Amino acid sequence: MYDVPPTRTATALEVFLAFLRQGLTAFGGPAAHVGYFRRDFVEKRGWLSESAFADLVALCHFLPGPSSSQMGMAIGLRQAGLAGALAAFAGFTLPAATAMIAFALFIPDITARIGDGWLHGLKIAAAAVVLQAVFQMARTLAVGPVRAGLAIGATLGLIVTQNPVAQIAALAAGGLFGVAMLRGLPIDPTPDDAAHTVDTRSAIFALGLFILLLIGLPVAASALANPGLGLSSVFYRTGAMVFGGGHVVLPLLEREVVDRRWLDQHSFLAGYGVMQALPGPLFSFAGYVGALQRYGPNGIVGGLIALFSIFLPSLLLITGVLPFWDRLKREAWARGAVAGIGATVVGLLAAALWDPVLMATVRRPADWALVAAAFVFLQVAKLPPWLVVVGFAVATAVFLP
């Protein structure tokens, strides 16, 4: 018998305050965020049953985008409709986004005062975080000969061919291989005990808008030659194409941003390192990149455009897919496609670990030892990422002024 307690609804303000607390305290990345959400929204608040929570976790791993932020949006949607989804997004994202935009605005002053040795420490720690993500994701997403082969093939192919088109093609190929060779994966048919707050017509509208913006934003940006639309187009496309959570945003954004000369790799990886020391969603990194474009009278406008654009696909997908999820998750082809894409994501991240992360970070042989030491602190000693990031930034600021 399934655990299906009565659904407790909340106001949008309650949802905002609950997720603001998460945004201030939820360190550790997407996997840790899911644990925090379960403790708060299942055990403490009773907003979801265990089975419904597990069901939403599965849905958010099926969709592209930031899985923990999508979880928050889905929980908010179930509690207070679209206003609840927006409230969950705002509360969870606000603390880290504010910090990252502020970092982008003040990084020149910080570097002028204390030198740039601390930036090297941030990049060392970021490399170790990505290495740990590859290691942990491979243990769950690249098991068995087929999925391991997909991961290795994607890694080698993307190291040789480094461009956004190749990454999208690799993800598509992984999905097709999954449909053909991984259709027999089992599924746990858990129920969805929360009342849907989106009708079918609204869901179809959201999915249509998702596709329209994916196609229309690049066209509009090119036709109007508008920098704001160009910025929005890049971050919307990134948010719509990232499978695997926050760590995988690194390779997709790096190709888009660094190749366009919006940012050099030095500044890009420094910002990524700072993001590891903050609570909340890793996609808040978009605020840093957008703010550095200095769009408008200051960088704040660009940061807000980038933030809203990278999270908007997730909001539209959650709104559009949620009513149809119960049927889709039981289809063999869908489970196979998800498994194939997941394995390819491991390869995507491994290729990014090599270039640009390690290639832009390792300047001398001793840097390999520093990356290895940071990885040991994370994986073996189980230190929180924020502590490793802060520790290496301080150490290199002292010894590499």
C-alpha positions in Angstrom: 0.0 0.0 0.0 1.4 3.4 -1.0 2.0 6.2 1.5 -0.4 8.8 0.3 -1.1 11.4 3.0 -3.4 14.3 2.4 -1.6 17.0 0.4 -0.8 20.1 2.5 -1.0 23.3 0.4 0.9 26.5 1.2 0.8 30.1 0.1 3.3 31.5 -2.3 4.9 33.5 0.5 5.3 30.4 2.6 6.9 28.7 -0.4 9.3 31.7 -0.9 10.4 31.8 2.8 10.9 28.0 2.9 13.1 28.0 -0.2 14.9 31.2 0.9 16.0 29.2 3.9 17.3 26.5 1.6 19.1 29.1 -0.6 20.9 30.3 2.5 21.9 27.0 4.0 21.9 24.2 1.3 25.6 23.7 0.5 27.0 20.8 -1.4 25.5 20.8 -4.9 22.4 19.2 -6.5 22.7 15.8 -4.8 23.0 17.4 -1.3 20.1 19.7 -2.2 17.8 16.8 -2.7 18.6 15.5 0.7 17.9 18.9 2.3 14.6 19.1 0.4 13.5 15.7 1.6 14.2 16.5 5.2 12.4 19.8 5.1 9.4 19.2 2.7 8.7 15.5 3.4 9.7 15.0 7.0 9.2 18.4 8.6 6.5 20.2 6.6 4.6 17.2 5.2 4.1 18.9 1.8 4.9 15.6 -0.1 4.9 11.9 0.7 8.1 9.8 0.2 6.8 8.2 -3.0 5.7 11.5 -4.5 9.1 13.1 -3.7 10.9 10.2 -5.3 8.7 10.6 -8.3 9.7 14.2 -8.7 13.3 13.4 -8.3 13.0 11.0 -11.3 11.2 13.6 -13.4 13.9 16.2 -12.7 16.6 13.8 -13.8 14.7 13.1 -16.9 14.5 16.7 -18.0 17.4 19.0 -19.0 18.3 21.8 -16.6 19.3 22.2 -13.0 17.7 19.2 -11.2 17.6 20.7 -7.7 16.0 24.0 -8.9 13.5 22.0 -10.9 12.7 20.0 -7.8 12.0 23.3 -6.0 9.8 24.6 -8.9 7.8 21.4 -9.0 7.2 21.5 -5.2 6.3 25.1 -5.4 4.0 24.4 -8.3 2.2 21.7 -6.4 1.7 23.9 -3.3 0.7 27.2 -4.8 0.5 27.0 -8.6 2.6 29.0 -10.9 3.1 31.7 -8.3 4.5 29.0 -6.0 6.9 27.8 -8.7 8.2 31.3 -9.2 8.4 31.8 -5.4 10.5 28.7 -5.0 12.8 29.7 -7.8 13.3 33.2 -6.4 13.9 32.1 -2.8 16.3 29.3 -3.7 18.3 31.3 -6.2 18.4 34.8 -4.6 21.3 34.4 -2.1 23.8 32.8 -4.5 22.8 35.0 -7.4 23.2 38.2 -5.4 26.7 37.0 -4.2 27.8 36.0 -7.8 26.7 39.3 -9.3 28.4 41.2 -6.5 31.6 39.2 -7.1 31.5 40.1 -10.8 31.2 43.8 -10.0 34.0 43.9 -7.4 36.5 41.3 -8.7 38.8 44.0 -10.2 39.1 45.8 -6.8 39.7 42.5 -5.0 42.5 41.5 -7.4 44.1 45.0 -7.2 44.2 44.8 -3.4 45.4 41.3 -2.8 46.8 40.1 -6.1 45.5 37.2 -8.2 47.1 34.2 -6.4 43.7 33.5 -4.8 42.2 33.0 -8.2 44.6 30.2 -8.9 43.4 28.5 -5.7 39.8 28.9 -6.9 40.6 27.2 -10.2 42.5 24.3 -8.4 39.4 23.7 -6.2 37.1 24.0 -9.2 39.1 21.3 -11.1 38.9 19.0 -8.1 35.1 19.5 -7.8 34.6 18.7 -11.5 36.9 15.6 -11.1 34.8 14.4 -8.1 31.6 15.0 -10.2 32.9 12.9 -13.0 33.9 10.1 -10.6 30.6 10.1 -8.8 28.4 10.3 -11.9 30.4 7.6 -13.6 29.6 5.2 -10.7 25.9 5.6 -11.3 25.3 6.7 -14.9 28.1 4.8 -16.8 27.7 1.3 -15.3 27.8 -1.7 -17.7 29.5 -2.0 -21.0 27.0 -0.1 -23.1 26.9 3.0 -20.9 30.6 2.9 -20.1 31.2 2.8 -23.9 29.0 5.7 -24.5 30.8 7.7 -21.8 34.3 6.9 -23.1 33.3 7.5 -26.7 31.7 10.9 -25.8 34.9 11.9 -23.9 37.3 11.1 -26.7 35.0 12.6 -29.4 34.5 15.9 -27.5 38.2 16.3 -26.7 39.0 16.1 -30.4 35.9 18.1 -31.6 35.3 21.0 -29.2 32.3 23.0 -30.2 28.6 23.3 -29.0 27.2 21.5 -32.0 29.3 18.4 -31.2 28.1 18.4 -27.6 24.4 18.6 -28.7 25.1 15.9 -31.3 26.7 13.7 -28.7 23.7 14.0 -26.4 21.3 13.2 -29.2 23.4 10.1 -30.2 23.5 9.0 -26.6 19.7 9.2 -26.4 19.3 7.2 -29.7 21.8 4.5 -28.5 19.9 4.3 -25.2 16.6 3.8 -27.1 18.1 1.1 -29.1 20.1 -0.7 -26.5 18.9 0.2 -23.0 15.1 -0.2 -23.2 15.0 -3.0 -20.7 15.9 -1.0 -17.6 13.4 -1.5 -14.7 11.2 1.2 -13.3 9.7 1.7 -9.9 6.0 2.6 -10.5 5.6 5.0 -7.6 2.4 7.0 -7.6 2.0 10.7 -7.8 -0.1 11.7 -4.8 -0.2 15.4 -5.1 -3.0 17.2 -7.0 -1.9 18.7 -10.3 -2.1 22.5 -10.3 -1.6 22.8 -14.1 -4.3 21.9 -16.6 -3.5 20.2 -19.9 -4.1 23.3 -22.0 -1.7 25.3 -19.9 0.9 22.5 -20.0 0.7 22.4 -23.8 1.1 26.2 -23.9 4.2 26.0 -21.7 5.8 23.4 -23.9 5.0 25.4 -27.0 6.5 28.5 -25.5 9.6 26.5 -24.6 10.1 25.5 -28.2 9.2 28.9 -29.6 11.8 30.7 -27.4 14.5 28.1 -28.2 14.0 28.7 -31.9 13.0 32.4 -31.9 15.4 34.0 -29.5 18.5 33.4 -31.7 16.6 34.6 -34.8 15.3 37.7 -33.0 18.8 38.5 -31.5 20.4 38.3 -35.0 17.7 40.2 -36.8 17.5 43.0 -34.2 21.3 43.0 -33.3 20.2 43.5 -29.7 22.9 42.6 -27.1 20.3 41.8 -24.5 18.5 39.4 -26.7 21.8 37.8 -27.7 22.7 37.3 -24.0 19.3 35.9 -23.3 19.5 33.6 -26.3 22.8 32.0 -25.2 21.7 31.4 -21.6 18.3 30.2 -22.6 19.8 27.6 -25.0 22.3 26.5 -22.3 19.5 26.0 -19.8 17.5 24.0 -22.3 20.4 21.7 -23.3 22.1 20.8 -20.0 21.5 17.2 -19.0 23.0 16.2 -15.7 22.7 19.2 -13.4 24.9 22.1 -12.4 28.3 20.7 -13.1 27.5 20.1 -16.7 26.7 23.7 -17.3 30.5 24.3 -17.3 31.4 22.8 -20.7 28.3 24.2 -22.5 28.7 27.7 -21.1 32.5 27.7 -21.6 32.1 27.0 -25.3 29.4 29.6 -25.7 31.0 32.4 -23.5 34.8 32.0 -24.0 34.5 31.3 -27.7 32.6 34.5 -28.1 35.3 36.4 -26.1 32.7 37.5 -23.6 35.0 36.2 -20.9 38.5 34.7 -20.7 39.1 31.2 -19.2 40.9 32.7 -16.3 37.9 34.7 -15.1 35.4 32.0 -16.1 37.1 29.3 -13.9 37.6 31.8 -11.1 33.8 32.4 -11.0 33.1 28.7 -11.1 35.4 28.2 -8.2 33.6 30.9 -6.1 30.2 29.3 -6.9 31.4 26.1 -5.2 31.7 28.0 -1.9 28.1 29.2 -2.0 24.8 27.5 -1.1 22.0 27.2 -3.6 21.9 26.2 -7.3 25.1 26.1 -9.3 23.3 27.7 -12.2 23.5 31.0 -10.3 26.9 31.1 -11.9 25.0 32.6 -14.9 24.6 35.8 -12.9 28.3 36.2 -12.7 28.9 35.7 -16.4 26.0 38.0 -17.3 27.1 40.7 -14.9 30.6 40.8 -16.4 29.1 41.7 -19.8 28.3 45.2 -18.3 25.1 45.3 -20.2 23.1 48.4 -19.4 24.3 51.1 -16.9 26.0 48.4 -14.8 26.4 44.7 -14.7 23.3 44.0 -12.7 21.0 44.1 -15.7 23.1 41.6 -17.6 23.3 39.4 -14.6 19.5 39.4 -14.2 19.0 38.7 -17.9 21.4 35.7 -17.8 19.8 34.3 -14.6 16.2 34.5 -15.7 17.1 33.1 -19.2 19.0 30.1 -17.9 16.3 29.1 -15.4 13.3 29.9 -17.7 13.5 26.6 -19.7 13.2 24.6 -16.5 10.1 26.5 -15.4 8.4 25.9 -18.7 9.4 22.3 -18.9 8.2 21.5 -15.3 5.0 23.3 -16.0 4.5 21.5 -19.3 5.7 18.0 -18.5 4.3 17.5 -15.0 0.8 16.5 -16.1 2.1 13.9 -18.6 4.9 12.5 -16.5 3.0 9.5 -15.0 2.4 8.0 -18.5 5.8 8.9 -20.0 8.0 7.5 -17.3 6.6 4.0 -17.9 7.6 3.9 -21.6 10.6 1.7 -22.3 12.0 4.0 -24.9 11.9 7.0 -22.5 13.9 5.1 -19.8 16.4 4.0 -22.4 16.9 7.5 -23.8 17.4 8.9 -20.3 20.0 6.2 -19.5 21.9 6.9 -22.8 21.9 10.6 -22.3 23.1 10.2 -18.7 26.1 8.1 -19.8 26.9 10.7 -22.5 26.8 13.5 -19.9 29.6 11.7 -18.0 31.7 11.9 -21.2 30.7 15.5 -21.7 31.9 16.4 -18.2 35.1 14.3 -18.5 36.0 16.1 -21.7 35.5 19.5 -20.0 37.6 18.3 -17.1 40.5 17.9 -19.5 39.9 21.0 -21.5 39.4 23.8 -20.4 39.5 23.0 -16.7 42.9 21.2 -16.3 44.4 22.9 -19.4 43.6 26.3 -17.9 44.5 25.4 -14.4 47.7 23.4 -14.4 50.6 25.8 -14.9 53.4 23.7 -13.3 53.9 20.1 -12.2 53.1 21.0 -8.6 49.6 22.0 -9.7 48.8 18.3 -10.4 49.6 17.5 -6.8 47.4 20.4 -5.6 44.4 19.1 -7.7 45.0 15.6 -6.4 45.1 17.0 -2.8 41.9 18.9 -3.3 40.2 15.8 -4.7 41.3 13.8 -1.7 39.9 16.4 0.7 36.5 16.2 -1.2 36.2 12.5 -1.9 38.1 10.8 0.9 38.0 13.2 3.8 34.4 14.3 2.8 35.1 17.9 3.4 32.3 20.3 2.1 33.2 21.9 -1.2 32.9 25.4 0.2 35.6 24.7 2.8 38.0 23.2 0.2 37.4 26.2 -2.1 38.0 28.8 0.7 41.0 26.9 2.0 42.8 26.7 -1.4 41.9 30.3 -2.2 43.4 31.5 1.1 46.5 29.2 0.8 47.4 30.4 -2.7 46.7 34.0 -1.9 49.3 33.7 0.9 51.9 31.7 -1.1 51.2 33.0 -4.6 50.4 36.7 -4.2 
